[in-house]
Each structure stands twice: as structure tokens, then as C-alpha cells.
Amino acid sequence: MSENKDLQVAEPATSVEGVKFVYDFTEGNKDLKDLLGGKGANLAEMTNLGLPVPPGFTITTEACKVYLDSGEEPAALRDEVSAHLDALERRMGKKLGQADDPLLVSVRSGAKFSMPGMMDTVLNIGLSDKSVQGLAAQAGDDRFAWDSYRRLIQMFGKTVLGVDGELFEDALEAAKTAKKVTVDTELEAADLKKLVTRFKRIVKTEAGRDFPQDPREQMDLAVKAVFDSWNGDRAKLYRRQERIPHDLGTAVNICSMVFGNLGPDSGTGVAFTRDPASGHQGVYGDYLQNAQGEDVVAGIRNTVPLAELEKIDKKSYDQLLQIMETLENHYKDLCDIEFTIERGQLWMLQTRVGKRTAGAAFRIATQLVDQGLIDETEALQRVTGAQLAQLMFPRFDEDAKVEKVGRGIAASPGAAVGKAVFDSYTAVKWSRSGEKVILVRRETNPDDLDGMIAAEGILTSRGGKTSHAAVVARGMGKTCVCGAEELEVDTKRRRMTVPGGHVVEEGDVISIDGSSGKVYLGEVPVVPSPVVEYFEGRMHAGADDADELVEAVHRIMAFADRKRRLRVRANADNAEDALRARRFGAQGIGLCRTEHMFLGDRRELVERLILADTETEREESLKQLLPLQKKDFVELFEAMDGLPVTIRLLDPPLHEFLPDITELSVRVALAEARKDSNENDLRLLQAVHRLHEQNPMLGLRGVRLGLVIPGLFTMQVRAIAEAAAERKNAKGDPRAEIMIPLVGTVQELEIVREEADEVIAEVEAATGVALKLSIGTMIELPRAALTAAQIAEAAEFFSFGTNDLTQTVWGFSRDDVEASFFTAYLEKGIFGVSPFETIDKDGVGSLVAAAAKAGRETRPDLKLGVCGEHGGDPESVHFFHEVGLDYVSCSPFRIPVARLEAGRAATQSQGSDHR
């Protein structure tokens, strides 16, 4: 490259009220990601740090948004680009695409959030039939020049002109076959020159036009293609998967080219300041001699470990390590770095805060605290509940008898088992049919994204920790093994041959271990995660044999617990679940569903209650149920002694306790045909018909049952009160809370409460034990939320039942809609995520916030919680913190996640979001 000259950009007149659309790398910084995108902002930051960055400039996201909104680039953009290009040409001492010594540039996308491989890049812009000769002369290397030219036509043809990339790949494979070589580096200049001619013919045939020879036309078309790629199918799918807003747009970075394909003293690579898979410090990354950057991430050729660079080019290696240390200390985080070496000269092409596995996230956060680079508050912001959930998944049993058939690079941890499939379409199709699949490819590319999302794990025979498959899998938390070279993947024949000649056909079950890189035939049994063992008290942090990861999780969880305001309770219906929840850190039970206690052997008693014709029969059924319910509650109070236990009175429609109407009708009809009909079956059938409802979830259930069936709720209240009294007499500390479900008006609650208070007073008088039993309600109907101020006059607590509230606000029947059209809604972007998974803040959330506010205006000491599944969802926990709830309740397994996210929510304003 020529000696750099001082940069002087002649500023053109701008449009759109003086908006500036182009920034030189010397003008930005890392805090301008909204405007310059992550790549542009970080290139500017490295330039400011004095690191060796090839000169260039960035077209802003604002320009992209104008283009996407109007279909036209901003009027001033061309002049601004021309001014910056002119300055770049003066600095480099050469013109874009000039015949004798051409300036070449890359055109790269760069959104605010990293979207690896999802949008477009074009390298070697400026090469043409004339300038390729000049490049060859200047480099003294014909092969390099023609290799660069064929790469440009291939990338430009696919990215800008929409030509099927397989056509170029097939032509390249044919050239290698004709030459009897296996890798493209063995093709000589004459071979590549023929390949260029072939590639240009492909462009002419497929695109209906010649490959453009004007370098400025190449650049302008490439910029538009990058803008357009923001709305490409794979980019939109990735954004939906990662919950990235669709209105951000992408910046475009135009950077002077440096070449890693100039021979053995050149190359390209990707480096991490720490291992993104484990978090351990060391030298991690991949290097590829005589190659351009796309070769590394595409996994086309297998790389060598970064440590090998020390033997290949020690000067560049030492300089790279110094730069890595500088960047990590500057960003105070794991950095992902792309670099190129051009004939012994190191150039930095990109840095960003690197994606990492869940385990690495926890380890790195605590390491950086120990190094004094961040504090505990920031460490808490560096991890997420979703990552903690990943760490709690089971792992393979190392002692199991298994058949290992290969080993690759452990790119993203986890234990994945599924049927082998060899293309994304099949992965999606089989997954939607309920099959668990492993996507097997030679290497993945962005077009495989939907299959990667559908699969349990990804296995490739090429590529390393920085390949497309590895980077995307880590970002999604998917198990991934890359570069398993001993496995011969034949995607056309849908099979994989393993060492020894065994063939794995599509549909055969395989297991992959993303923590070790091992690949097994068949299904490997799993064992509990050490993180789960820690939460259950079977592994102790700080012990000599404690897992390093467990220690990191322990430290961050302890800080989260100190900081959080939200308490975390469990949804548990029996003593066993309650005890497990307590081990996981539950601070009580937020939802005990008493209907679960009526199943099994007790179902017959419920049938008798439903079939009762007289008050005497009904009271007899309730009398038999009372001691069984009481025993349940005694066990629950013992398990949760000293902690609150919220017990929901019977909620579901009564027909759920009766036989299926179709099966019972057939049974009765057959019996009548044989003339041996059963009187009980006839009565059951009559009851089923009597209780049958078109929409039972909006019918006779919840508080309505308690009002229609005399004695049902009072029996349950009596069982609770007697159990609490018994526990108190045993020197226990029961803290029961009675919850009335599906209340829509305060009058319903007042009636049930009056009856409950009478029963509690009777038990107190009979036992001589003073009971403090609070009575509240679930807010799960829109009317209840809208009349919360009235309902709070009769309720001591609200528990938001967000599952039913979501159903009634949206008008969804959850059992039906998730299977029928939710997939289409997610694919079309109507939902970013299911409203049953993460709370709909604008709709359901606004009702929660309004009801909480109104309820506390009536009763300032009103206790507020949530017991729907949203209680364990990370994003929802933050919302519940913001609106002032006192606690969330979730399944026992989700309790650690909720604890962590409650801590993160409490410290959110103090830290910054690094994910």
C-alpha cells in the first residue's frame, strides 16, 4: 500500500436539513453504533486508538433508512461519497480502479447489533479487465490478481446481481477437477484467468447484463445491495430470532483493501481475547495463509489454530497479541477481532464485543471483576437468565457405553441428540412434525439459518470456532461441533460416512457434544448439569472439587440476590416440588393449584360430587375430600415452613374430572346394545352433557364454581385453616394465603370472602389457634384489571394470572392458536415472540400496570405478584420489576433464572447492556 497522506475531505452540500450521511473512520467512535453501526463505530474507535486500520469511511444507518423508506438514496449521498472517496484516493495515492495501480475497496454491512453472515459484503471493488493487469504488475503476482478478480465477480454476481451462488461454486469445483487439485490455492494464474471468463459468462447469462467494468458503478451497486440486504429473508429471520428491531437499518463501510491472498507471507484470521466457548484466557482463534477473510468464516478451508501464527510470522503474532490486550482493556470485555496480514504487515479489519457461550459469559464476568476491569454491577449485566437456563440443561453421561465416531471443534456447548438431516428445509419440516434433528453440513452459510434454528444442534465437517456455524450457534445458544474432518458429509446423497466405513443415513440418530467436540452414533444418555446440582445443594461452591463454572454462577447469583427487590416464589402443588423449589431459592409458593390434588384416586370422589342429586350426597363427598385436602396442605406447610404459600381454590371446569364425552357415549351405546347398561355410566353421561360447554375456559370455572356448587370452596378453606392450625400446634410457622380465581367483579369476591371468614373463625374457635390467613384474588380477566380499585377493597393481595389474562385480552384459545397460526405470525413478524412466552407490554402489560396502580391507591399495603408462566421469563421479570410488583412465581426449574433477572432488573440503570 502507498504511504498515507493527510486526510482532507471536501464537504459537499447536504440534504435532509443538513444531515451528514458519511463519516470518515477518523470522525467516529464506539459510542456511535446507532449511526455508524457496530462495525463502523469500532473501526473508528480502533483508528482513534492508533491501531493499524486500513483507511475508509462509513455511510450511516440514516442513509439506509431514507433509502428503505423511499426507495431512493438521499439526494446528497452521492456527493458526500464522492468527497470522501476523493480524500481516500489522495490519502492512498491511487485512484479507485485505475488501470496501472488500482485502489480497491471492500463494501461491508454493519448494523448496530452483530448479525454474523446475515447481510452482504463485497470485496475487491475496483477490479476490471484493465485494472487486474495493473494489480498483477504492482503486486508482481499474476495469480493473486486473477484470484482477487474471480472473487469479486463471484461475490458481486451473487450479492448484487442475484446470481445463484452454486453456479460459481460448481464452476470452481470443475476447474479444480480439471486441474486435479483439491483446494483453490493450487489453481494457477492461467486457471484463474479462465475461471474469470467462465464467471463473467455466468453473470451475463443469469443476470442478463455484463459484469460492470466501471469501478464507481461497482461500488454504488454494492452499497445499494448492502442496504437491500437489511430486508433480506435471512436477515429478517435472524432479527426475529434475536429480537433485534427491524427499523434500525444498516451502515455501509467502504474500506481500502488489504490482501491476505498475496502468498505464504500473507493471510487472514479471526482472534478472540478469550475463548468464546469456555471463557478461559489464552490464544484463541483461527488463521488461514494466502486467503481472504471470507474464506475463514465460510469454513471453505480448514484453518490452523491462531497459536500457529507464531511459527509462521512471529512479528505479526507478537503485534497482534499486544493489540488484543489493548482492545480487551479498552472495551473491558471479550473482543472478537478480524485481521489480515499483507506481506508481513498486520491490519485490523474489525473488532466487536464477542459472542460467547453461556458458560463463558459467567466465567468472563467474574474474571473481569477479579482483574478490576468491571465491578459486580456490570458483571451482573454481562450475563442473562437465558444463559443461566442453558447451563441448567443436562449433559452427556461420560460413563455411558457409547460409540464415538468422530471429533471436531467444540464450538458451542450442550448435549444434543436427534435424527441427522442434511439440509435446512428437511430440518424445519421434521422439526415441525415433532422430530428432534441434528443439522449436518459440510459448512453452513446464511441460507441455513432457518434449519439451524429448528435443529437441536449443528454438525459440520469443515470450519472452526470462527466459522459461520460456530458464531451463529453461539449467538443462539445452540449446540455446535465444527470441523469434524474425519466425517465425510455427502449432502446430495443425504448421508455421512464415518471412520471405519459406517454410513449414517438421513433419519439415523446421532449425538453431538458441543463441550468436547465428540460425535456419537445413537442416543447418548444424559446426566444433570453441575449447575443444577449446585442449586440443589449437591455441589458446594468454594469446595476443593467445585466446578469453576459453578463458582462463577455462585458469585453472580449471590450478588443478584443482594441487589434484587422482587422476591421469587414457586408454582408448586405438592411437598416434593415445594422442597425442590426451596432448594432452588424459592421464597414461598406463589401458586398451588388445588385441582392437581383432585386427580388419581380422588377422581371418583369428584365424580360423586358432580353426580350428587341431594344435599346429603354432596356433603358426604365433600366430607370425604376434606381430610385428603387437609393432608396435602399440612405437607405443603411443612415443606415451606416460615414462607408464604398461596393456595388457589379449585379453578378448572368440572367436566375435566369426567370421562371424555365421545368415549363415554360409545361405552353407553355398546352396553345398551348388549342390554347390560350401567346405571352409573348413564348418570355420568347425563352429567357430561349437562356440564358440556362450547368454550369451557370461559364457562363454569373459578369463582363461579364456588358460587354454584355449595360447600366446595368452604371445604377447601376449612382444609387450609385446619392444616394451618395443626402445623401451628406442631410449633411450625404456616403462612397460608387463600386465592380466589377468575374474579370479574368485587361482589363475587365479597360473597366468597364472607363465607371463608366464617369458616376460618369456626376453625379458630374449635382449635384455639389464632390464624392469620390472608385472602386475595387472581387478576386474570380484563374486567378485573379495569375494576382493580373496587376489587382491592375486598382483597389483601392480587396475583396476576397472565396466562388467562393473555388469552382473554387477545381473544386467543391458547390450546388452539399456538398450533394453528402462531408459527405464521412469528414468521411474518406480527409477533417477535409469542405473547404467552414474553408478556405483551402494550396490551396485557398495560392492564397489569394499571391494575397494580389502582389497587394500591385503594389499599396501599396490597401485595402484588404474578403467577403465570411469564414469572420465569427474563424479559417479563424486568417488566414486573418496573411496574412495582412484589414477587414473581414460576416453576421450580425457572427460579434461578427469575432470581438472576430480578437482580439484573434492579441494577439495570447502573450497568450497560453488552449483549
C-alpha positions, 0 to 999 in steps of 0.5 A: 500500500502507498504511504498515507497522506493527510486526510482532507475531505471536501464537504459537499452540500447536504440534504435532509436539513443538513444531515451528514450521511458519511463519516470518515473512520477518523470522525467516529467512535464506539459510542456511535453504533446507532449511526455508524453501526457496530462495525463502523463505530469500532473501526473508528474507535480502533483508528482513534486508538492508533491501531493499524486500520486500513483507511475508509469511511462509513455511510450511516444507518440514516442513509439506509433508512431514507433509502428503505423508506423511499426507495431512493438514496438521499439526494446528497449521498452521492456527493458526500461519497464522492468527497470522501472517496476523493480524500481516500484516493489522495490519502492512498495515492491511487485512484479507485480502479485505475488501470496501472495501480488500482485502489480497491475497496471492500463494501461491508454491512454493519448494523448496530447489533452483530448479525454474523453472515446475515447481510452482504459484503463485497470485496475487491471493488475496483477490479476490471479487465484493465485494472487486474493487469495493473494489480498483477504488475504492482503486486508482481503476482499474476495469480493473486490478481486473477484470484482477487478478480474471480472473487469479486465477480463471484461475490458481486454476481451473487450479492448484487446481481442475484446470481445463484451462488452454486453456479460459481461454486460448481464452476470452481469445483470443475476447474479444480477437477480439471486441474486435479487439485483439491483446494483453490490455492493450487489453481494457477494464474492461467486457471484463474484467468479462465475461471474469470471468463467462465464467471463473467459468462455466468453473470451475463447469462443469469443476470442478463447484463455484463459484469460492470467494468466501471469501478464507481458503478461497482461500488454504488451497486454494492452499497445499494445491495448492502442496504437491500440486504437489511430486508433480506429473508435471512436477515429478517429471520435472524432479527426475529430470532434475536429480537433485534428491531427491524427499523434500525437499518444498516451502515455501509463501510467502504474500506481500502483493501488489504490482501491476505491472498498475496502468498505464504507471507500473507493471510487472514484470521479471526482472534478472540481475547478469550475463548468464546466457548469456555471463557478461559484466557489464552490464544484463541482463534483461527488463521488461514495463509494466502486467503481472504477473510471470507474464506475463514468464516465460510469454513471453505478451508480448514484453518490452523489454530491462531497459536500457529501464527507464531511459527509462521510470522512471529512479528505479526503474532507478537503485534497482534497479541499486544493489540488484543490486550489493548482492545480487551482493556479498552472495551473491558470485555471479550473482543472478537477481532478480524485481521489480515496480514499483507506481506508481513504487515498486520491490519485490523479489519474489525473488532466487536464485543464477542459472542460467547457461550453461556458458560463463558459469559459467567466465567468472563464476568467474574474474571473481569471483576477479579482483574478490576476491569468491571465491578459486580454491577456490570458483571451482573449485566454481562450475563442473562437468565437465558444463559443461566437456563442453558447451563441448567440443561443436562449433559452427556453421561461420560460413563455411558457405553457409547460409540464415538465416531468422530471429533471436531471443534467444540464450538458451542456447548450442550448435549444434543441428540436427534435424527441427522438431516442434511439440509435446512428445509428437511430440518424445519419440516421434521422439526415441525412434525415433532422430530428432534434433528441434528443439522449436518453440513459440510459448512453452513452459510446464511441460507441455513439459518432457518434449519439451524434454528429448528435443529437441536444442534449443528454438525459440520465437517469443515470450519472452526470456532470462527466459522459461520456455524460456530458464531451463529450457534453461539449467538443462539445458544445452540449446540455446535461441533465444527470441523469434524474432518474425519466425517465425510458429509455427502449432502446430495446423497443425504448421508455421512460416512464415518471412520471405519466405513459406517454410513449414517443415513438421513433419519439415523440418530446421532449425538453431538457434544458441543463441550468436547467436540465428540460425535456419537452414533445413537442416543447418548444418555444424559446426566444433570448439569453441575449447575443444577446440582449446585442449586440443589445443594449437591455441589458446594461452591468454594469446595476443593472439587467445585466446578469453576463454572459453578463458582462463577454462577455462585458469585453472580447469583449471590450478588443478584440476590443482594441487589434484587427487590422482587422476591421469587416464589414457586408454582408448586402443588405438592411437598416434593416440588415445594422442597425442590423449589426451596432448594432452588431459592424459592421464597414461598409458593406463589401458586398451588393449584388445588385441582392437581390434588383432585386427580388419581384416586380422588377422581371418583370422589369428584365424580360423586360430587358432580353426580350428587342429586341431594344435599346429603350426597354432596356433603358426604363427598365433600366430607370425604375430600376434606381430610385428603385436602387437609393432608396435602396442605399440612405437607405443603406447610411443612415443606415451606415452613416460615414462607408464604404459600398461596393456595388457589381454590379449585379453578378448572371446569368440572367436566375435566374430572369426567370421562371424555364425552365421545368415549363415554357415549360409545361405552353407553351405546355398546352396553345398551346394545348388549342390554347390560347398561350401567346405571352409573355410566348413564348418570355420568353421561347425563352429567357430561352433557349437562356440564358440556360447554362450547368454550369451557375456559370461559364457562363454569370455572373459578369463582363461579364454581364456588358460587354454584356448587355449595360447600366446595370452596368452604371445604377447601378453606376449612382444609387450609385453616385446619392444616394451618392450625395443626402445623401451628400446634406442631410449633411450625410457622404456616403462612397460608394465603387463600386465592380466589380465581377468575374474579370479574367483579368485587361482589363475587369476591365479597360473597366468597370472602364472607363465607371463608371468614366464617369458616376460618373463625369456626376453625379458630374457635374449635382449635384455639389457634389464632390464624392469620390467613390472608385472602386475595384474588387472581387478576386474570380477566380484563374486567378485573384489571379495569375494576382493580380499585373496587376489587382491592377493597375486598382483597389483601393481595392480587396475583396476576394470572397472565396466562388467562389474562393473555388469552382473554385480552387477545381473544386467543384459545391458547390450546388452539392458536399456538398450533394453528397460526402462531408459527405464521405470525412469528414468521411474518413478524406480527409477533417477535415472540409469542405473547404467552412466552414474553408478556405483551407490554402494550396490551396485557402489560398495560392492564397489569400496570394499571391494575397494580396502580389502582389497587394500591391507591385503594389499599396501599399495603396490597401485595402484588405478584404474578403467577403465570408462566411469564414469572420465569421469563427474563424479559417479563421479570424486568417488566414486573420489576418496573411496574412495582410488583412484589414477587414473581412465581414460576416453576421450580426449574425457572427460579434461578433464572427469575432470581438472576433477572430480578437482580439484573432488573434492579441494577439495570440503570447502573450497568450497560447492556453488552449483549 
